[in-house]
């Protein structure tokens, strides 16, 4: 038990943390983007229009592309900083326009989950993709 409590995980699994965060957040966004793609632009546009977005058709295409492509880029660890930045923006817009008014709890459509996704995206934007990423491989190759 002492070994578990006193684990120095940072020294043994430092490369694992950004990899896991990047892949899981990427999968979440990619799946949401895929779901919106399957709804079609008219369905997503109708939802965005109901929220008062101007030119909802344009924003629907941008939202689908940001979530789907951004999620895939995070999974791969490619252009991680920019993908995470765009996805953090998507998350904060969702938080403000959809979830904030519903309170904290996920059970009431609140913001606890989207807040976590936002912060995870910001964390990836700041810390980078980690060792196990295409960004890291390209950086090593360029040197």
C-alpha positions as CSV (number, residue, x, y, z in Angstrom):
1,X,0.0,0.0,0.0
2,X,2.8,2.4,0.8
3,X,4.3,1.9,-2.6
4,X,1.0,2.9,-4.2
5,X,0.6,6.0,-2.0
6,X,4.2,7.1,-2.4
7,X,4.4,6.4,-6.1
8,X,6.6,8.8,-8.1
9,X,4.5,8.5,-11.2
10,X,5.7,11.7,-12.7
11,X,9.2,10.3,-13.3
12,X,7.9,6.9,-14.6
13,X,4.9,8.0,-16.7
14,X,5.5,11.6,-17.7
15,X,5.1,10.8,-21.4
16,X,1.9,8.9,-20.8
17,X,-0.1,11.8,-19.3
18,X,-0.2,14.1,-22.4
19,X,-0.7,11.1,-24.7
20,X,-3.7,9.9,-22.7
21,X,-5.2,13.4,-22.4
22,X,-4.7,14.2,-26.1
23,X,-6.2,10.9,-27.3
24,X,-9.2,10.9,-25.0
25,X,-10.0,14.6,-25.7
26,X,-9.4,14.0,-29.4
27,X,-11.8,11.0,-29.5
28,X,-14.5,13.0,-27.7
29,X,-14.3,15.9,-30.1
30,X,-14.0,13.6,-33.2
31,X,-17.1,11.6,-32.2
32,X,-19.1,14.8,-31.6
33,X,-18.0,16.1,-34.9
34,X,-18.9,12.8,-36.6
35,X,-22.3,12.8,-35.0
36,X,-22.9,16.4,-36.3
37,X,-21.7,15.3,-39.7
38,X,-24.3,12.5,-39.7
39,X,-27.0,15.0,-38.6
40,X,-26.0,17.0,-41.7
41,X,-25.4,20.7,-42.1
42,X,-29.2,21.5,-42.1
43,X,-29.7,19.8,-38.7
44,X,-26.7,21.5,-37.1
45,X,-27.6,24.8,-38.8
46,X,-31.1,24.6,-37.4
47,X,-29.7,24.1,-33.9
48,X,-27.3,26.9,-34.2
49,X,-30.0,29.1,-35.6
50,X,-32.2,28.4,-32.6
51,X,-29.4,29.7,-30.4
52,X,-29.3,32.9,-32.4
53,X,-26.1,32.4,-34.3
54,X,-25.8,34.6,-37.4
55,X,-25.2,32.7,-40.7
56,X,-25.9,29.3,-39.0
57,X,-25.1,27.4,-42.2
58,X,-21.5,28.8,-42.2
59,X,-21.1,28.1,-38.5
60,X,-22.5,24.6,-38.9
61,X,-19.8,23.7,-41.4
62,X,-17.1,25.3,-39.3
63,X,-18.3,23.5,-36.1
64,X,-18.4,20.1,-37.8
65,X,-15.0,20.6,-39.3
66,X,-13.4,22.0,-36.1
67,X,-14.7,19.1,-34.0
68,X,-14.0,16.3,-36.5
69,X,-10.7,17.4,-37.9
70,X,-9.5,19.0,-34.6
71,X,-10.3,15.8,-32.8
72,X,-8.4,13.7,-35.3
73,X,-5.4,16.1,-35.2
74,X,-5.4,15.7,-31.4
75,X,-5.4,12.0,-31.6
76,X,-2.5,12.0,-33.9
77,X,-0.7,14.8,-32.0
78,X,-0.4,16.8,-35.2
79,X,-0.6,20.6,-35.1
80,X,-1.6,20.0,-31.5
81,X,-1.3,23.6,-30.3
82,X,-3.6,25.0,-33.0
83,X,-6.1,22.1,-32.8
84,X,-6.4,22.5,-29.0
85,X,-6.8,26.2,-29.4
86,X,-9.6,25.9,-31.8
87,X,-11.3,23.2,-29.8
88,X,-11.0,25.2,-26.6
89,X,-12.8,28.0,-28.5
90,X,-15.5,25.6,-29.5
91,X,-15.9,24.4,-25.9
92,X,-16.1,27.9,-24.4
93,X,-18.7,28.9,-27.0
94,X,-20.7,25.8,-26.1
95,X,-20.3,26.5,-22.4
96,X,-21.6,30.1,-22.7
97,X,-24.3,29.6,-25.3
98,X,-25.8,26.2,-24.2
99,X,-24.6,24.9,-20.8
100,X,-24.0,27.9,-18.5
101,X,-27.7,28.7,-18.0
102,X,-28.4,25.1,-16.9
103,X,-26.2,25.3,-13.8
104,X,-23.3,23.0,-13.0
105,X,-24.7,19.5,-13.0
106,X,-24.4,17.4,-16.1
107,X,-27.7,15.8,-15.2
108,X,-29.5,19.1,-16.0
109,X,-27.5,19.9,-19.1
110,X,-25.1,22.0,-17.1
111,X,-21.5,23.0,-17.7
112,X,-19.4,20.5,-15.6
113,X,-18.5,18.3,-18.6
114,X,-17.9,21.1,-21.2
115,X,-15.8,22.9,-18.6
116,X,-13.6,19.8,-18.2
117,X,-13.2,19.5,-22.0
118,X,-12.4,23.2,-22.2
119,X,-9.7,23.0,-19.5
120,X,-8.3,19.8,-21.0
121,X,-8.0,21.6,-24.4
122,X,-6.3,24.6,-22.8
123,X,-3.9,22.3,-20.9
124,X,-2.9,20.6,-24.2
125,X,-2.5,24.0,-25.9
126,X,-0.1,25.1,-23.1
127,X,1.8,21.9,-22.4
128,X,2.0,20.5,-25.9
129,X,1.4,17.0,-27.3
130,X,4.1,15.1,-25.5
131,X,6.7,12.7,-26.7
132,X,4.3,10.3,-28.4
133,X,3.0,12.5,-31.1
134,X,3.5,13.4,-34.8
135,X,4.5,16.9,-33.7
136,X,7.3,15.5,-31.6
137,X,8.4,13.1,-34.4
138,X,8.5,16.0,-36.9
139,X,10.4,18.2,-34.5
140,X,13.1,15.5,-34.1
141,X,13.2,14.9,-37.8
142,X,13.7,18.6,-38.5
143,X,16.8,18.8,-36.1
